Amino acid sequence: MDLYMGVNFFELPPHIYALADNAYHTMLTEANNHFILISGESGAGKTEASKKILQYYAVSCPSTALLDTVRDRMLMSNPVLEAFGNAKTMKNDNSSRFGKYMDIQFDSQGDAVGGHILSYLLEKSRVVHQNHGERNFHIFYQLVEGGEEDLLRHLGLEKDTKRYSYLVQGQCSNVSSINDKNDWKTVKNALSVIDFDANDTEHLFGIIASVLHLGNVHFDGDTKGYAVLNSNAGLRWVSKLLGVHVQVLQEALTYRKIEAKSEEVLSPFTVDHAVYARDALAKAIYGRTFTWLVNRINESLENKDSSRKTVIGLLDIYGFEVFFVNSFEQFCINYCNEKLQQLFIELTLKAEQEEYEGEGIGWEPVQFFNNKIICDLVEEKHRGIISVLDEECLRPGDASDLTFLEKLEEKMGNHPHFVTHKLADKKTRKTLERGDFRLLHYAGEVTYCVVGFIDKNNDLLYKNIKDVMRLSKNPIIQECFPANEGDSKRRPETVATQFKNSLLRLTEILMAKEPWYVRCLKSNDNKQPGKFDEVLVRHQVKYLGLMEHLRVRRAGFAYRRRYEVFLKRYKALCPATWPHWRGVPADGVEKLVKHLGYQPDEYKMGRTKIFIRYARTLFATEDAFEICKHELATRIQAKYKGYRAKGEFRKQKEAATKIETCWRGVQARKERDRRAWAVKVIKKFIKGYITRREAKTTDNSEYLAFVRQSYLNRLKNNLPKTVLDKTTWLTPPPVMTETSEILRQLHTRMMVRKYVRGLTAQRKAQLQQKVVTSAMFKGKKDSYPPSISVPFVDTRISEQDINMRVLQTIRQERIKYSVPVVKYDRNGFKSRQRQLIFTQAAVYMVEEAKIKQRVDYVSLKGVSVSNLGDSIMILHVACDDPKQKGDLILECDHLFEALTKLAMVAKKQNNIKVVQGSIKFEIHAGKENCVDFSTGQEPMVYKGKNGHLMVVAPRIKSR
C-alpha cells in the first residue's frame, strides 16, 4: 500500500492499489463521483478485490477518532454481510449470494466520512434448499458450531449441524477451507463495532435460530390428506424466539385464510402446501432480516453532515454462474452480468469509438460483440423472458412452469440466442431436457431448468402468515413485517421485475459517475492455488472483450477533455492564456500545447475536445502544473499580503488619527472640568474657613467635613500604642472635641481589651495580687512600690523544707503559702527564726518540727504595719481565753507578698492597717506594750530603754 500511495498510474506495474489510488486522487482533483466495477465469473475473486480496495482506502485516507470509527465500521460490514449473504457453492467456497454496491463518501479534504450500501436479489431459496456439494448461508453453521453453550441453550440449538434439515441437504456441512468457529468470533466482534447492542444481537440470532427450528417442523397427512404436525417441539421454539403464540403459528402453517365477501374461511393445507408455506415463511423471515441488517449497517455508516461530498462506488455483484442444474437464481444472476457487460461496452468500446468518429479523429473501427441483443431477449417490454414470466404468473388459470416454457417457445422461437428441446435440432436436442431452455450468453451457453420459475418469481407468502408475523414480539420481526404492509390491495411486483428495475436504477447510478474497471479472471475450476488453466483463461479473456478493449486503448488516446475544461485547468502554464483567454477555447488550447512543446503525434484536436495519446505527456503536463501552482500561490500570497498590509496600515493610521483627536478632546474637556471643580472647591474652602467657628451652614459644611476627615486621618496614624500613654492623643479641633473624647475612651478600652485578652492565667493571677497589694499600700507605706517589681511566687518554702510531722498535722487544711520570718518575743523581744505558714483555715508559726502557735482566721483581728520602709508586721490575735497567746510580732523580707497572700486567703484585706507612729500589741489578755518606729541611716530592731520595741527604718527617697 505504501508503495502505490500517491504514485502516478503508469509508474509502477499494474495493481489493484494503483487503480484505487488513481481513482481517489482523480476524485479529489476533479471533485466528481467515481465508481469501480468489479466483474468476473463466480469464484474469480471479486469479493476479495472489493475488500482490498476498501482496506486500501482505510489505510491511505487521513485518520482521526471519528474517521477511524467510520473506517472500522466499513471494514467490519464485510464479515457481517459475508456471514449472512455468502455461501459455499460448487464454484466458490465463499460465493456472494447477493449483489452489493457500496458508496464510500469523502469530504473536500479527502477524508472518508460515511458510506451507504445497496443490496440486490438475495438468493433466499438457498435457505430451504441446497444442491449437492453446497451449503446454506455461513451464519447458520457459524452459530451452531461457534456459539457459546449458554447462547445455544437459550436458542434451543445443539452443536450438531446434522440435526437441522435446512443444513444437511448439500451433505457438506464441514469444509476444510472454512473455520466456522473463528468466523463466529469475527462476526460477533464486527456486530459490536457496527454499534449493535446486546439486545439487537440477541434478537438477530434468535431469528436465525428460529429459521433452523422452522426447518425441523414436519407434517404428516391425516385420513383426508390434510397436513397435521407430527411434533410441535420445533414449533414451540419458533414460537418462543419470534414471540408468537404457538397455536396461532400452528394454525397459520396448516390452514389458509380465504376471504369471501364479508366472511373468512379457513381452508386446510395438504402436506405439500404446508411444506411450501413453511419454506416460504423461512425465506421471507431470512430475506427481510437481511434487508433490515443492511439498513442497520447503513445507519451506522450514515454521515449527518449536509455539506457536499464526493463518492467512490464499489460494485461487487455475483459473477456469471453455470451449474449442473441452473434455476431461476442463475437466470437472474447471469442477466445481471449481461447488463454489466452491456454497461462496460457502452462506456468503453462503443462509446469511445463513437466519440472518435464524432470528434473527427481518424479511426479504424474495432469489431466487438455487442450483447444488447441478449439483454433485450431477457428484459424487452412485452416480448422479453421476464415479461412472459410475469404474464404467466399473473394470468388466471392453471399456470405452470411448463406453460411458461410453451409461451417462450411461441414468442422467441426464431431468436438466435434462445433454444429449447422443441426448437433444437437433433444433435442439440440430445443435450436438453423437455423442461429446459438454453440461452447463448456473452460468456457462453447456459441451460436453465424451468422447474420452480413460477413459484420463485411469485415469492408468495400467504396473507394470514404475514398477519401472524405482525403479532411478533421480536423487535426486528416487527420492523420486517410492518403493520401497514397489508393495507394495499395491489399485487406486489414479481421478483424478476423488482430485480430488473433495481438493475435499471443501478445502471443510472453508475452512468452518472466516472468508471474504473477491475476484471477478475479465474485461473482454474478446481479452486487450487498455482494452477493456470490456459484454455479457461483464454475463454474468459475472449467473452469479456478484453482483447477488443486493449486494441481500442492502444489505438486510441489515454486522455481527452473538452477545450474549456482543459484550458481552465492548464491556462496558467502559458503566458498567452494566463490569466484570461478572450478568444475561442480551441485556439487557446492550440497555443497552450505549442507552448508546452507537444509533438504532433502526442495529441489530436477534435471538434470540441483535445485528445492526448500518451499518459507520459499528461503526467509531464501535470508535473508542470504542480510547479506552476506553487509559483502562482507564492505570487498571489505576496500580492495579497502586500494588499492586506497596506490596507491594514491605512486603517491603523486613520484609526490612530481619530483616536488622537478624540483623546485630545477628552483630555481638554477633563482639564476644563477639573479647573472648574477646583475653583468651586477653593471658594467653598475659603468660605468654610472664615465661618468655621459658626454653626453648621451650607457655606462651612464641606470645610467642617474636611476638618473632621483630616483630623481622623491624622489621628489614625498617631494613635497611642499603650494604655499608659496619656500624652500623645492629638488635640482635636473644636468641632471634634466631643467625638475625640469618645474615640479616646473607645481606643483605651480597645487597648485594655486587647491587653487583657493577651494575658495568661498565671499573669492574670499576678496582676490580681498586685491590685490587692496596691489597694492596701499604695500611698500609705513608704517602701511601696518597691524599686524593682518582683513577681509574687506561690510559696517561699517548699514542702521538702517543712518538717514531715508538721506536714502531716496541717496537710488536710492545704497549705496556701509559706515564708521564713523572724519572730520577736512579746517579752524581751528576743528574735527567733520561724516558718510562717498560711492554710485555708489558719496561720501557723512553726519552729522546725514543732507548731509554736496556731491562729484561726476567725481569731485574727487584724494586721498592723507602719507607714515607713521597715518589714515589721504585727498580727493581732483575739485573747478571749487567758491561756491564748498574744499578738505576733514578725519581720518578713517579703512583707507585701506575705500580707497580700494573707489578705486573699483569709479575706482580711480590710483588716490590714498602715499605722503612723507606734503600734500597740497585746502580750496576753489585759497586758499591752508598744512598738515604736523611726527612720535612720541603717535599719535596726532593738529593745528601747522605755521597754518598747524600737524599729529603725531606712530613709526612702520620695518617688
Secondary structure, DSSP 8 states (H G I E B T S, - for coil): -TTTTT--TTTS---HHHHHHHHHHHHHHHT--EEEEEE-STTSSHHHHHHHHHHHHHHHS---HHHHHHHHHHHHHHHHHHHHHEE--SS-TTEESSEEEEEEEE-TTS-EEEEEEEEE---GGGGT---TT---BHHHHHHHHHS-HHHHHHHT--S-GGG-GGGSTTS----TT--HHHHHHHHHHHHHHTT--HHHHHHHHHHHHHHHHHHT--EEE-TTSBEEES--HHHHHHHHHHT--HHHHHHHHHEEEEEETTEEEEEE-BHHHHHHHHHHHHHHHHHHHHHHHHHHHHHHH-----S--EEEEEEE-------SSB-HHHHHHHHHHHHHHHHHHIIIIIHHHHHHHHHT----------THHHHHHHH-TTTSHHHHHHHHHHSSS---HHHHHHHHHHHHTT-TTEEETTTS-HHHHTT--TTEEEEEETTEEEEEE-TTHHHHHH----HHHHHHHHT---HHHHHHS-GGGGG--S----HHHHHHHHHHHHHHHHHTSEEEEEE-----SS--TT---HHHHHHHHHHTTHHHHHHHHHHS-SEEEEHHHHHHHHGGG-TTTSS---S-HHHHHHHHHHHHT--GGGEEE-SSEEEE--HHHHHHHHHHHHHHHHHHHHHHHHHHHHHHHHHHHHHHHHHHHHHHHHHHHHHHHHHHHHHHHHHHHHHHHHHHHHTTTS---TTTHHHHHHHHHHHHHHHHHS--SSTT--S-S----GGGHHHHHHHHHHHHHHHHHHHHHT--HHHHHHHHHHHHHHHHHTTT-TT-S-SS-----S-SS-GGGS-HHHHHHHGGG-EEEEEEEEEE-TTT--EEEEEEEEESSEEEEEETTEEEEEEETTTEEEEEEESSS--EEEEEE---STTS---EEEE-TTHHHHHHHHHHHHT-GGGEEEESS-EEEEEETTEEEEEEEEEESS-EEEE-TTSSEEEEEE-----
